[in-house]
């Protein structure tokens, strides 16, 4: 299970942040309230606590992994 991610914040969208860890880019869904604050940190090192789940499409035959990042346990 994935617990946390640390890396360079490459960009921030409406609902997600792009985090680069070594040669891998991750899309991390973030709470809307954190997006504005995160836009000021683009290019810096960030750390998120993660919730990792599989999202089902249609009848459950296809699953897409999702990462949701939080800046604190609260």
N, CA, C, O and CB atoms as a CASP TS submission, in Angstrom:
PFRMAT TS
TARGET T0000
AUTHOR 0000-0000-0000
METHOD Language model
MODEL 1
PARENT N/A
ATOM      1  N   UNK     1       0.852  -1.174   0.000  1.00  0.00           N
ATOM      2  CA  UNK     1       0.000   0.000   0.000  1.00  0.00           C
ATOM      3  C   UNK     1       0.896   1.235   0.000  1.00  0.00           C
ATOM      4  O   UNK     1       1.927   1.264   0.673  1.00  0.00           O
ATOM      5  CB  UNK     1      -0.969  -0.001   1.227  1.00  0.00           C
ATOM      6  N   UNK     2       0.506   2.224  -0.739  1.00  0.00           N
ATOM      7  CA  UNK     2       1.255   3.480  -0.786  1.00  0.00           C
ATOM      8  C   UNK     2       0.839   4.355   0.390  1.00  0.00           C
ATOM      9  O   UNK     2      -0.350   4.498   0.676  1.00  0.00           O
ATOM     10  CB  UNK     2       1.021   4.223  -2.135  1.00  0.00           C
ATOM     11  N   UNK     3       1.821   4.937   1.069  1.00  0.00           N
ATOM     12  CA  UNK     3       1.532   5.717   2.273  1.00  0.00           C
ATOM     13  C   UNK     3       1.806   7.204   2.094  1.00  0.00           C
ATOM     14  O   UNK     3       1.033   8.039   2.565  1.00  0.00           O
ATOM     15  CB  UNK     3       2.345   5.195   3.428  1.00  0.00           C
ATOM     16  N   UNK     4       2.902   7.540   1.415  1.00  0.00           N
ATOM     17  CA  UNK     4       3.235   8.946   1.210  1.00  0.00           C
ATOM     18  C   UNK     4       4.080   9.086  -0.050  1.00  0.00           C
ATOM     19  O   UNK     4       4.664   8.121  -0.543  1.00  0.00           O
ATOM     20  CB  UNK     4       3.983   9.525   2.440  1.00  0.00           C
ATOM     21  N   UNK     5       4.127  10.315  -0.555  1.00  0.00           N
ATOM     22  CA  UNK     5       4.927  10.598  -1.734  1.00  0.00           C
ATOM     23  C   UNK     5       5.679  11.903  -1.492  1.00  0.00           C
ATOM     24  O   UNK     5       5.123  12.874  -0.979  1.00  0.00           O
ATOM     25  CB  UNK     5       4.039  10.684  -3.020  1.00  0.00           C
ATOM     26  N   UNK     6       6.961  11.903  -1.875  1.00  0.00           N
ATOM     27  CA  UNK     6       7.811  13.095  -1.777  1.00  0.00           C
ATOM     28  C   UNK     6       8.441  13.322  -3.136  1.00  0.00           C
ATOM     29  O   UNK     6       8.969  12.391  -3.745  1.00  0.00           O
ATOM     30  CB  UNK     6       8.909  12.940  -0.661  1.00  0.00           C
ATOM     31  N   UNK     7       8.389  14.549  -3.610  1.00  0.00           N
ATOM     32  CA  UNK     7       9.001  14.839  -4.895  1.00  0.00           C
ATOM     33  C   UNK     7       8.803  16.289  -5.280  1.00  0.00           C
ATOM     34  O   UNK     7       8.307  17.096  -4.494  1.00  0.00           O
ATOM     35  CB  UNK     7       8.436  13.935  -5.967  1.00  0.00           C
ATOM     36  N   UNK     8       9.197  16.607  -6.501  1.00  0.00           N
ATOM     37  CA  UNK     8       9.070  17.979  -7.002  1.00  0.00           C
ATOM     38  C   UNK     8       7.669  18.206  -7.543  1.00  0.00           C
ATOM     39  O   UNK     8       7.161  17.406  -8.329  1.00  0.00           O
ATOM     40  CB  UNK     8      10.122  18.266  -8.098  1.00  0.00           C
ATOM     41  N   UNK     9       7.052  19.291  -7.123  1.00  0.00           N
ATOM     42  CA  UNK     9       5.735  19.663  -7.618  1.00  0.00           C
ATOM     43  C   UNK     9       5.906  20.287  -8.993  1.00  0.00           C
ATOM     44  O   UNK     9       6.451  21.385  -9.113  1.00  0.00           O
ATOM     45  CB  UNK     9       5.014  20.642  -6.640  1.00  0.00           C
ATOM     46  N   UNK    10       5.451  19.604 -10.024  1.00  0.00           N
ATOM     47  CA  UNK    10       5.654  20.062 -11.398  1.00  0.00           C
ATOM     48  C   UNK    10       4.526  20.981 -11.861  1.00  0.00           C
ATOM     49  O   UNK    10       4.755  21.883 -12.666  1.00  0.00           O
ATOM     50  CB  UNK    10       5.766  18.868 -12.338  1.00  0.00           C
ATOM     51  N   UNK    11       3.305  20.760 -11.356  1.00  0.00           N
ATOM     52  CA  UNK    11       2.181  21.586 -11.763  1.00  0.00           C
ATOM     53  C   UNK    11       0.951  21.259 -10.930  1.00  0.00           C
ATOM     54  O   UNK    11       0.879  20.220 -10.274  1.00  0.00           O
ATOM     55  CB  UNK    11       1.884  21.395 -13.249  1.00  0.00           C
ATOM     56  N   UNK    12      -0.032  22.191 -10.974  1.00  0.00           N
ATOM     57  CA  UNK    12      -1.263  22.016 -10.210  1.00  0.00           C
ATOM     58  C   UNK    12      -2.441  22.387 -11.089  1.00  0.00           C
ATOM     59  O   UNK    12      -2.465  23.456 -11.697  1.00  0.00           O
ATOM     60  CB  UNK    12      -1.249  22.872  -8.915  1.00  0.00           C
ATOM     61  N   UNK    13      -3.420  21.493 -11.150  1.00  0.00           N
ATOM     62  CA  UNK    13      -4.654  21.754 -11.885  1.00  0.00           C
ATOM     63  C   UNK    13      -5.775  22.064 -10.910  1.00  0.00           C
ATOM     64  O   UNK    13      -5.527  22.375  -9.746  1.00  0.00           O
ATOM     65  CB  UNK    13      -5.030  20.555 -12.776  1.00  0.00           C
ATOM     66  N   UNK    14      -7.004  21.980 -11.385  1.00  0.00           N
ATOM     67  CA  UNK    14      -8.168  22.246 -10.540  1.00  0.00           C
ATOM     68  C   UNK    14      -8.297  21.238  -9.406  1.00  0.00           C
ATOM     69  O   UNK    14      -8.638  21.602  -8.280  1.00  0.00           O
ATOM     70  CB  UNK    14      -9.431  22.238 -11.376  1.00  0.00           C
ATOM     71  N   UNK    15      -8.023  19.959  -9.708  1.00  0.00           N
ATOM     72  CA  UNK    15      -8.242  18.892  -8.729  1.00  0.00           C
ATOM     73  C   UNK    15      -7.034  17.989  -8.531  1.00  0.00           C
ATOM     74  O   UNK    15      -7.109  17.016  -7.781  1.00  0.00           O
ATOM     75  CB  UNK    15      -9.412  18.060  -9.147  1.00  0.00           C
ATOM     76  N   UNK    16      -5.926  18.294  -9.188  1.00  0.00           N
ATOM     77  CA  UNK    16      -4.792  17.383  -9.087  1.00  0.00           C
ATOM     78  C   UNK    16      -3.467  18.134  -9.131  1.00  0.00           C
ATOM     79  O   UNK    16      -3.379  19.285  -9.559  1.00  0.00           O
ATOM     80  CB  UNK    16      -4.843  16.354 -10.205  1.00  0.00           C
ATOM     81  N   UNK    17      -2.442  17.426  -8.666  1.00  0.00           N
ATOM     82  CA  UNK    17      -1.081  17.954  -8.685  1.00  0.00           C
ATOM     83  C   UNK    17      -0.194  16.932  -9.383  1.00  0.00           C
ATOM     84  O   UNK    17      -0.385  15.726  -9.228  1.00  0.00           O
ATOM     85  CB  UNK    17      -0.561  18.262  -7.234  1.00  0.00           C
ATOM     86  N   UNK    18       0.771  17.414 -10.149  1.00  0.00           N
ATOM     87  CA  UNK    18       1.750  16.548 -10.803  1.00  0.00           C
ATOM     88  C   UNK    18       3.010  16.562  -9.955  1.00  0.00           C
ATOM     89  O   UNK    18       3.609  17.614  -9.731  1.00  0.00           O
ATOM     90  CB  UNK    18       2.047  17.012 -12.277  1.00  0.00           C
ATOM     91  N   UNK    19       3.410  15.372  -9.481  1.00  0.00           N
ATOM     92  CA  UNK    19       4.582  15.242  -8.618  1.00  0.00           C
ATOM     93  C   UNK    19       5.583  14.335  -9.319  1.00  0.00           C
ATOM     94  O   UNK    19       5.239  13.229  -9.736  1.00  0.00           O
ATOM     95  CB  UNK    19       4.198  14.676  -7.206  1.00  0.00           C
ATOM     96  N   UNK    20       6.826  14.802  -9.450  1.00  0.00           N
ATOM     97  CA  UNK    20       7.880  14.040 -10.099  1.00  0.00           C
ATOM     98  C   UNK    20       8.765  13.424  -9.025  1.00  0.00           C
ATOM     99  O   UNK    20       9.315  14.121  -8.173  1.00  0.00           O
ATOM    100  CB  UNK    20       8.710  14.934 -11.062  1.00  0.00           C
ATOM    101  N   UNK    21       8.891  12.093  -9.087  1.00  0.00           N
ATOM    102  CA  UNK    21       9.751  11.344  -8.177  1.00  0.00           C
ATOM    103  C   UNK    21      10.713  10.548  -9.048  1.00  0.00           C
ATOM    104  O   UNK    21      10.336   9.537  -9.642  1.00  0.00           O
ATOM    105  CB  UNK    21       8.916  10.402  -7.210  1.00  0.00           C
ATOM    106  N   UNK    22      11.952  11.008  -9.120  1.00  0.00           N
ATOM    107  CA  UNK    22      12.907  10.363 -10.013  1.00  0.00           C
ATOM    108  C   UNK    22      12.416  10.477 -11.447  1.00  0.00           C
ATOM    109  O   UNK    22      12.038  11.563 -11.887  1.00  0.00           O
ATOM    110  CB  UNK    22      13.118   8.880  -9.623  1.00  0.00           C
ATOM    111  N   UNK    23      12.415   9.363 -12.185  1.00  0.00           N
ATOM    112  CA  UNK    23      11.973   9.409 -13.574  1.00  0.00           C
ATOM    113  C   UNK    23      10.461   9.207 -13.751  1.00  0.00           C
ATOM    114  O   UNK    23       9.990   9.085 -14.882  1.00  0.00           O
ATOM    115  CB  UNK    23      12.707   8.366 -14.359  1.00  0.00           C
ATOM    116  N   UNK    24       9.699   9.171 -12.657  1.00  0.00           N
ATOM    117  CA  UNK    24       8.269   8.875 -12.733  1.00  0.00           C
ATOM    118  C   UNK    24       7.452  10.095 -12.343  1.00  0.00           C
ATOM    119  O   UNK    24       7.723  10.729 -11.323  1.00  0.00           O
ATOM    120  CB  UNK    24       7.911   7.685 -11.830  1.00  0.00           C
ATOM    121  N   UNK    25       6.442  10.427 -13.161  1.00  0.00           N
ATOM    122  CA  UNK    25       5.496  11.509 -12.867  1.00  0.00           C
ATOM    123  C   UNK    25       4.208  10.889 -12.336  1.00  0.00           C
ATOM    124  O   UNK    25       3.668   9.956 -12.930  1.00  0.00           O
ATOM    125  CB  UNK    25       5.214  12.385 -14.141  1.00  0.00           C
ATOM    126  N   UNK    26       3.722  11.414 -11.215  1.00  0.00           N
ATOM    127  CA  UNK    26       2.493  10.924 -10.608  1.00  0.00           C
ATOM    128  C   UNK    26       1.427  12.000 -10.653  1.00  0.00           C
ATOM    129  O   UNK    26       1.724  13.179 -10.457  1.00  0.00           O
ATOM    130  CB  UNK    26       2.738  10.473  -9.164  1.00  0.00           C
ATOM    131  N   UNK    27       0.192  11.608 -10.909  1.00  0.00           N
ATOM    132  CA  UNK    27      -0.950  12.499 -10.760  1.00  0.00           C
ATOM    133  C   UNK    27      -1.548  12.201  -9.390  1.00  0.00           C
ATOM    134  O   UNK    27      -1.941  11.069  -9.109  1.00  0.00           O
ATOM    135  CB  UNK    27      -2.012  12.308 -11.925  1.00  0.00           C
ATOM    136  N   UNK    28      -1.614  13.227  -8.537  1.00  0.00           N
ATOM    137  CA  UNK    28      -2.158  13.079  -7.198  1.00  0.00           C
ATOM    138  C   UNK    28      -3.375  13.991  -7.092  1.00  0.00           C
ATOM    139  O   UNK    28      -3.261  15.207  -7.245  1.00  0.00           O
ATOM    140  CB  UNK    28      -1.089  13.418  -6.101  1.00  0.00           C
ATOM    141  N   UNK    29      -4.534  13.404  -6.831  1.00  0.00           N
ATOM    142  CA  UNK    29      -5.733  14.211  -6.618  1.00  0.00           C
ATOM    143  C   UNK    29      -5.587  14.939  -5.288  1.00  0.00           C
ATOM    144  O   UNK    29      -5.139  14.352  -4.304  1.00  0.00           O
ATOM    145  CB  UNK    29      -7.029  13.328  -6.639  1.00  0.00           C
ATOM    146  N   UNK    30      -5.966  16.224  -5.255  1.00  0.00           N
ATOM    147  CA  UNK    30      -5.825  17.022  -4.037  1.00  0.00           C
ATOM    148  C   UNK    30      -7.151  17.716  -3.733  1.00  0.00           C
ATOM    149  O   UNK    30      -7.930  17.992  -4.645  1.00  0.00           O
ATOM    150  CB  UNK    30      -4.676  18.067  -4.182  1.00  0.00           C
ATOM    151  N   UNK    31      -7.412  18.002  -2.444  1.00  0.00           N
ATOM    152  CA  UNK    31      -8.615  18.759  -2.093  1.00  0.00           C
ATOM    153  C   UNK    31      -8.586  20.139  -2.756  1.00  0.00           C
ATOM    154  O   UNK    31      -7.530  20.762  -2.873  1.00  0.00           O
ATOM    155  CB  UNK    31      -8.738  18.902  -0.555  1.00  0.00           C
ATOM    156  N   UNK    32      -9.751  20.600  -3.184  1.00  0.00           N
ATOM    157  CA  UNK    32      -9.834  21.889  -3.876  1.00  0.00           C
ATOM    158  C   UNK    32      -9.270  23.025  -3.027  1.00  0.00           C
ATOM    159  O   UNK    32      -8.687  23.965  -3.567  1.00  0.00           O
ATOM    160  CB  UNK    32     -11.281  22.193  -4.251  1.00  0.00           C
ATOM    161  N   UNK    33      -9.433  22.953  -1.716  1.00  0.00           N
ATOM    162  CA  UNK    33      -8.930  23.999  -0.838  1.00  0.00           C
ATOM    163  C   UNK    33      -7.417  24.091  -0.815  1.00  0.00           C
ATOM    164  O   UNK    33      -6.872  25.138  -0.468  1.00  0.00           O
ATOM    165  CB  UNK    33      -9.428  23.776   0.542  1.00  0.00           C
ATOM    166  N   UNK    34      -6.722  23.012  -1.180  1.00  0.00           N
ATOM    167  CA  UNK    34      -5.257  23.014  -1.185  1.00  0.00           C
ATOM    168  C   UNK    34      -4.665  23.470  -2.513  1.00  0.00           C
ATOM    169  O   UNK    34      -3.490  23.832  -2.573  1.00  0.00           O
ATOM    170  CB  UNK    34      -4.745  21.636  -0.860  1.00  0.00           C
ATOM    171  N   UNK    35      -5.461  23.456  -3.576  1.00  0.00           N
ATOM    172  CA  UNK    35      -4.933  23.737  -4.911  1.00  0.00           C
ATOM    173  C   UNK    35      -4.316  25.135  -5.010  1.00  0.00           C
ATOM    174  O   UNK    35      -3.235  25.287  -5.579  1.00  0.00           O
ATOM    175  CB  UNK    35      -6.037  23.590  -5.945  1.00  0.00           C
ATOM    176  N   UNK    36      -4.980  26.150  -4.471  1.00  0.00           N
ATOM    177  CA  UNK    36      -4.454  27.522  -4.567  1.00  0.00           C
ATOM    178  C   UNK    36      -3.121  27.649  -3.844  1.00  0.00           C
ATOM    179  O   UNK    36      -2.195  28.274  -4.361  1.00  0.00           O
ATOM    180  CB  UNK    36      -5.461  28.528  -3.985  1.00  0.00           C
ATOM    181  N   UNK    37      -3.015  27.069  -2.664  1.00  0.00           N
ATOM    182  CA  UNK    37      -1.763  27.112  -1.897  1.00  0.00           C
ATOM    183  C   UNK    37      -0.653  26.376  -2.633  1.00  0.00           C
ATOM    184  O   UNK    37       0.495  26.821  -2.645  1.00  0.00           O
ATOM    185  CB  UNK    37      -1.963  26.502  -0.499  1.00  0.00           C
ATOM    186  N   UNK    38      -0.998  25.252  -3.243  1.00  0.00           N
ATOM    187  CA  UNK    38       0.004  24.454  -3.945  1.00  0.00           C
ATOM    188  C   UNK    38       0.531  25.157  -5.194  1.00  0.00           C
ATOM    189  O   UNK    38       1.684  24.952  -5.573  1.00  0.00           O
ATOM    190  CB  UNK    38      -0.580  23.106  -4.323  1.00  0.00           C
ATOM    191  N   UNK    39      -0.288  25.974  -5.833  1.00  0.00           N
ATOM    192  CA  UNK    39       0.181  26.696  -7.031  1.00  0.00           C
ATOM    193  C   UNK    39       1.369  27.593  -6.714  1.00  0.00           C
ATOM    194  O   UNK    39       2.191  27.869  -7.588  1.00  0.00           O
ATOM    195  CB  UNK    39      -0.953  27.538  -7.627  1.00  0.00           C
ATOM    196  N   UNK    40       1.464  28.045  -5.474  1.00  0.00           N
ATOM    197  CA  UNK    40       2.592  28.889  -5.062  1.00  0.00           C
ATOM    198  C   UNK    40       3.857  28.075  -4.826  1.00  0.00           C
ATOM    199  O   UNK    40       4.938  28.646  -4.685  1.00  0.00           O
ATOM    200  CB  UNK    40       2.237  29.660  -3.800  1.00  0.00           C
ATOM    201  N   UNK    41       3.739  26.747  -4.780  1.00  0.00           N
ATOM    202  CA  UNK    41       4.886  25.880  -4.480  1.00  0.00           C
ATOM    203  C   UNK    41       5.398  25.109  -5.693  1.00  0.00           C
ATOM    204  O   UNK    41       6.217  24.203  -5.537  1.00  0.00           O
ATOM    205  CB  UNK    41       4.512  24.904  -3.399  1.00  0.00           C
ATOM    206  N   UNK    42       4.940  25.444  -6.887  1.00  0.00           N
ATOM    207  CA  UNK    42       5.397  24.739  -8.093  1.00  0.00           C
ATOM    208  C   UNK    42       6.913  24.891  -8.212  1.00  0.00           C
ATOM    209  O   UNK    42       7.455  25.988  -8.079  1.00  0.00           O
ATOM    210  CB  UNK    42       4.682  25.291  -9.376  1.00  0.00           C
ATOM    211  N   UNK    43       7.583  23.770  -8.464  1.00  0.00           N
ATOM    212  CA  UNK    43       9.036  23.750  -8.559  1.00  0.00           C
ATOM    213  C   UNK    43       9.717  23.375  -7.264  1.00  0.00           C
ATOM    214  O   UNK    43      10.921  23.121  -7.253  1.00  0.00           O
ATOM    215  CB  UNK    43       9.528  25.076  -9.004  1.00  0.00           C
ATOM    216  N   UNK    44       8.973  23.335  -6.170  1.00  0.00           N
ATOM    217  CA  UNK    44       9.539  23.000  -4.867  1.00  0.00           C
ATOM    218  C   UNK    44       9.273  21.537  -4.517  1.00  0.00           C
ATOM    219  O   UNK    44       8.462  20.873  -5.164  1.00  0.00           O
ATOM    220  CB  UNK    44       8.962  23.917  -3.780  1.00  0.00           C
ATOM    221  N   UNK    45       9.956  21.046  -3.498  1.00  0.00           N
ATOM    222  CA  UNK    45       9.730  19.698  -2.984  1.00  0.00           C
ATOM    223  C   UNK    45       8.464  19.703  -2.133  1.00  0.00           C
ATOM    224  O   UNK    45       8.265  20.598  -1.311  1.00  0.00           O
ATOM    225  CB  UNK    45      10.956  19.198  -2.158  1.00  0.00           C
ATOM    226  N   UNK    46       7.616  18.706  -2.331  1.00  0.00           N
ATOM    227  CA  UNK    46       6.385  18.572  -1.554  1.00  0.00           C
ATOM    228  C   UNK    46       6.279  17.149  -1.025  1.00  0.00           C
ATOM    229  O   UNK    46       6.960  16.238  -1.495  1.00  0.00           O
ATOM    230  CB  UNK    46       5.140  18.933  -2.410  1.00  0.00           C
ATOM    231  N   UNK    47       5.412  16.984  -0.041  1.00  0.00           N
ATOM    232  CA  UNK    47       5.141  15.662   0.510  1.00  0.00           C
ATOM    233  C   UNK    47       3.651  15.566   0.779  1.00  0.00           C
ATOM    234  O   UNK    47       3.051  16.475   1.351  1.00  0.00           O
ATOM    235  CB  UNK    47       5.968  15.400   1.810  1.00  0.00           C
ATOM    236  N   UNK    48       3.060  14.455   0.361  1.00  0.00           N
ATOM    237  CA  UNK    48       1.651  14.198   0.605  1.00  0.00           C
ATOM    238  C   UNK    48       1.491  12.865   1.310  1.00  0.00           C
ATOM    239  O   UNK    48       2.193  11.903   0.997  1.00  0.00           O
ATOM    240  CB  UNK    48       0.853  14.215  -0.708  1.00  0.00           C
ATOM    241  N   UNK    49       0.566  12.805   2.266  1.00  0.00           N
ATOM    242  CA  UNK    49       0.096  11.533   2.798  1.00  0.00           C
ATOM    243  C   UNK    49      -0.935  11.033   1.797  1.00  0.00           C
ATOM    244  O   UNK    49      -1.731  11.820   1.285  1.00  0.00           O
ATOM    245  CB  UNK    49      -0.511  11.674   4.269  1.00  0.00           C
ATOM    246  N   UNK    50      -0.930   9.751   1.515  1.00  0.00           N
ATOM    247  CA  UNK    50      -1.745   9.240   0.421  1.00  0.00           C
ATOM    248  C   UNK    50      -2.873   8.321   0.863  1.00  0.00           C
ATOM    249  O   UNK    50      -2.767   7.574   1.835  1.00  0.00           O
ATOM    250  CB  UNK    50      -0.881   8.517  -0.542  1.00  0.00           C
ATOM    251  N   UNK    51      -3.949   8.411   0.110  1.00  0.00           N
ATOM    252  CA  UNK    51      -5.014   7.424   0.111  1.00  0.00           C
ATOM    253  C   UNK    51      -4.971   6.821  -1.287  1.00  0.00           C
ATOM    254  O   UNK    51      -5.106   7.545  -2.274  1.00  0.00           O
ATOM    255  CB  UNK    51      -6.446   8.056   0.468  1.00  0.00           C
ATOM    256  N   UNK    52      -4.789   5.530  -1.386  1.00  0.00           N
ATOM    257  CA  UNK    52      -4.672   4.839  -2.667  1.00  0.00           C
ATOM    258  C   UNK    52      -5.890   3.944  -2.838  1.00  0.00           C
ATOM    259  O   UNK    52      -6.187   3.128  -1.965  1.00  0.00           O
ATOM    260  CB  UNK    52      -3.348   4.009  -2.751  1.00  0.00           C
ATOM    261  N   UNK    53      -6.598   4.089  -3.952  1.00  0.00           N
ATOM    262  CA  UNK    53      -7.759   3.233  -4.196  1.00  0.00           C
ATOM    263  C   UNK    53      -7.894   2.945  -5.685  1.00  0.00           C
ATOM    264  O   UNK    53      -7.259   3.591  -6.518  1.00  0.00           O
ATOM    265  CB  UNK    53      -9.047   3.891  -3.656  1.00  0.00           C
ATOM    266  N   UNK    54      -8.716   1.983  -5.999  1.00  0.00           N
ATOM    267  CA  UNK    54      -8.995   1.622  -7.387  1.00  0.00           C
ATOM    268  C   UNK    54     -10.390   2.108  -7.739  1.00  0.00           C
ATOM    269  O   UNK    54     -11.364   1.777  -7.062  1.00  0.00           O
ATOM    270  CB  UNK    54      -8.866   0.082  -7.612  1.00  0.00           C
ATOM    271  N   UNK    55     -10.478   2.892  -8.799  1.00  0.00           N
ATOM    272  CA  UNK    55     -11.763   3.419  -9.261  1.00  0.00           C
ATOM    273  C   UNK    55     -12.302   2.506 -10.343  1.00  0.00           C
ATOM    274  O   UNK    55     -11.592   2.163 -11.289  1.00  0.00           O
ATOM    275  CB  UNK    55     -11.623   4.877  -9.788  1.00  0.00           C
ATOM    276  N   UNK    56     -13.551   2.115 -10.202  1.00  0.00           N
ATOM    277  CA  UNK    56     -14.180   1.198 -11.153  1.00  0.00           C
ATOM    278  C   UNK    56     -14.883   1.974 -12.261  1.00  0.00           C
ATOM    279  O   UNK    56     -15.525   2.995 -12.012  1.00  0.00           O
ATOM    280  CB  UNK    56     -15.179   0.273 -10.434  1.00  0.00           C
ATOM    281  N   UNK    57     -14.753   1.484 -13.461  1.00  0.00           N
ATOM    282  CA  UNK    57     -15.448   2.050 -14.611  1.00  0.00           C
ATOM    283  C   UNK    57     -16.546   1.082 -15.057  1.00  0.00           C
ATOM    284  O   UNK    57     -16.363  -0.134 -14.995  1.00  0.00           O
ATOM    285  CB  UNK    57     -14.453   2.340 -15.776  1.00  0.00           C
ATOM    286  N   UNK    58     -17.652   1.601 -15.495  1.00  0.00           N
ATOM    287  CA  UNK    58     -18.762   0.810 -16.045  1.00  0.00           C
ATOM    288  C   UNK    58     -19.207  -0.287 -15.086  1.00  0.00           C
ATOM    289  O   UNK    58     -19.705   0.009 -14.000  1.00  0.00           O
ATOM    290  CB  UNK    58     -18.358   0.190 -17.380  1.00  0.00           C
ATOM    291  N   UNK    59     -19.035  -1.530 -15.467  1.00  0.00           N
ATOM    292  CA  UNK    59     -19.543  -2.650 -14.670  1.00  0.00           C
ATOM    293  C   UNK    59     -18.489  -3.234 -13.739  1.00  0.00           C
ATOM    294  O   UNK    59     -18.673  -4.341 -13.232  1.00  0.00           O
ATOM    295  CB  UNK    59     -20.065  -3.734 -15.583  1.00  0.00           C
ATOM    296  N   UNK    60     -17.413  -2.539 -13.505  1.00  0.00           N
ATOM    297  CA  UNK    60     -16.378  -3.024 -12.607  1.00  0.00           C
ATOM    298  C   UNK    60     -15.343  -3.895 -13.276  1.00  0.00           C
ATOM    299  O   UNK    60     -14.514  -4.501 -12.598  1.00  0.00           O
ATOM    300  CB  UNK    60     -16.995  -3.774 -11.502  1.00  0.00           C
ATOM    301  N   UNK    61     -15.375  -3.970 -14.596  1.00  0.00           N
ATOM    302  CA  UNK    61     -14.417  -4.804 -15.313  1.00  0.00           C
ATOM    303  C   UNK    61     -13.070  -4.098 -15.484  1.00  0.00           C
ATOM    304  O   UNK    61     -12.047  -4.750 -15.696  1.00  0.00           O
ATOM    305  CB  UNK    61     -14.979  -5.191 -16.677  1.00  0.00           C
ATOM    306  N   UNK    62     -13.072  -2.774 -15.392  1.00  0.00           N
ATOM    307  CA  UNK    62     -11.848  -1.999 -15.574  1.00  0.00           C
ATOM    308  C   UNK    62     -11.635  -1.142 -14.329  1.00  0.00           C
ATOM    309  O   UNK    62     -12.544  -0.444 -13.879  1.00  0.00           O
ATOM    310  CB  UNK    62     -11.922  -1.111 -16.865  1.00  0.00           C
ATOM    311  N   UNK    63     -10.431  -1.202 -13.783  1.00  0.00           N
ATOM    312  CA  UNK    63     -10.104  -0.416 -12.602  1.00  0.00           C
ATOM    313  C   UNK    63      -8.947   0.518 -12.915  1.00  0.00           C
ATOM    314  O   UNK    63      -7.999   0.139 -13.603  1.00  0.00           O
ATOM    315  CB  UNK    63      -9.758  -1.331 -11.409  1.00  0.00           C
ATOM    316  N   UNK    64      -9.030   1.742 -12.406  1.00  0.00           N
ATOM    317  CA  UNK    64      -7.960   2.717 -12.582  1.00  0.00           C
ATOM    318  C   UNK    64      -7.430   3.106 -11.201  1.00  0.00           C
ATOM    319  O   UNK    64      -8.204   3.533 -10.345  1.00  0.00           O
ATOM    320  CB  UNK    64      -8.463   3.975 -13.370  1.00  0.00           C
ATOM    321  N   UNK    65      -6.127   2.966 -10.976  1.00  0.00           N
ATOM    322  CA  UNK    65      -5.580   3.348  -9.663  1.00  0.00           C
ATOM    323  C   UNK    65      -5.615   4.863  -9.490  1.00  0.00           C
ATOM    324  O   UNK    65      -5.331   5.613 -10.424  1.00  0.00           O
ATOM    325  CB  UNK    65      -4.130   2.829  -9.502  1.00  0.00           C
ATOM    326  N   UNK    66      -5.964   5.295  -8.299  1.00  0.00           N
ATOM    327  CA  UNK    66      -6.017   6.725  -7.973  1.00  0.00           C
ATOM    328  C   UNK    66      -5.219   6.988  -6.703  1.00  0.00           C
ATOM    329  O   UNK    66      -5.199   6.176  -5.779  1.00  0.00           O
ATOM    330  CB  UNK    66      -7.487   7.204  -7.801  1.00  0.00           C
ATOM    331  N   UNK    67      -4.566   8.140  -6.683  1.00  0.00           N
ATOM    332  CA  UNK    67      -3.862   8.608  -5.490  1.00  0.00           C
ATOM    333  C   UNK    67      -4.512   9.916  -5.056  1.00  0.00           C
ATOM    334  O   UNK    67      -4.680  10.830  -5.865  1.00  0.00           O
ATOM    335  CB  UNK    67      -2.318   8.795  -5.760  1.00  0.00           C
ATOM    336  N   UNK    68      -4.874  10.004  -3.797  1.00  0.00           N
ATOM    337  CA  UNK    68      -5.405  11.236  -3.236  1.00  0.00           C
ATOM    338  C   UNK    68      -4.403  11.706  -2.184  1.00  0.00           C
ATOM    339  O   UNK    68      -4.077  10.957  -1.263  1.00  0.00           O
ATOM    340  CB  UNK    68      -6.850  11.029  -2.622  1.00  0.00           C
ATOM    341  N   UNK    69      -3.915  12.935  -2.313  1.00  0.00           N
ATOM    342  CA  UNK    69      -2.882  13.441  -1.426  1.00  0.00           C
ATOM    343  C   UNK    69      -3.398  14.472  -0.440  1.00  0.00           C
ATOM    344  O   UNK    69      -4.202  15.338  -0.785  1.00  0.00           O
ATOM    345  CB  UNK    69      -1.775  14.032  -2.229  1.00  0.00           C
ATOM    346  N   UNK    70      -2.922  14.366   0.795  1.00  0.00           N
ATOM    347  CA  UNK    70      -3.279  15.293   1.859  1.00  0.00           C
ATOM    348  C   UNK    70      -2.005  15.845   2.477  1.00  0.00           C
ATOM    349  O   UNK    70      -1.018  15.124   2.620  1.00  0.00           O
ATOM    350  CB  UNK    70      -4.163  14.603   2.931  1.00  0.00           C
ATOM    351  N   UNK    71      -2.023  17.115   2.843  1.00  0.00           N
ATOM    352  CA  UNK    71      -0.824  17.743   3.400  1.00  0.00           C
ATOM    353  C   UNK    71      -0.618  17.394   4.877  1.00  0.00           C
ATOM    354  O   UNK    71       0.480  17.566   5.407  1.00  0.00           O
ATOM    355  CB  UNK    71      -0.908  19.254   3.238  1.00  0.00           C
ATOM    356  N   UNK    72      -1.673  16.903   5.543  1.00  0.00           N
ATOM    357  CA  UNK    72      -1.548  16.494   6.947  1.00  0.00           C
ATOM    358  C   UNK    72      -2.540  15.370   7.229  1.00  0.00           C
ATOM    359  O   UNK    72      -3.434  15.101   6.427  1.00  0.00           O
ATOM    360  CB  UNK    72      -1.793  17.702   7.910  1.00  0.00           C
ATOM    361  N   UNK    73      -2.373  14.719   8.373  1.00  0.00           N
ATOM    362  CA  UNK    73      -3.284  13.645   8.743  1.00  0.00           C
ATOM    363  C   UNK    73      -4.659  14.162   9.103  1.00  0.00           C
ATOM    364  O   UNK    73      -5.636  13.417   9.022  1.00  0.00           O
ATOM    365  CB  UNK    73      -2.722  12.860   9.894  1.00  0.00           C
ATOM    366  N   UNK    74      -4.759  15.413   9.499  1.00  0.00           N
ATOM    367  CA  UNK    74      -6.049  16.002   9.859  1.00  0.00           C
ATOM    368  C   UNK    74      -6.885  16.165   8.609  1.00  0.00           C
ATOM    369  O   UNK    74      -8.016  16.646   8.682  1.00  0.00           O
ATOM    370  CB  UNK    74      -5.866  17.364  10.576  1.00  0.00           C
TER
END
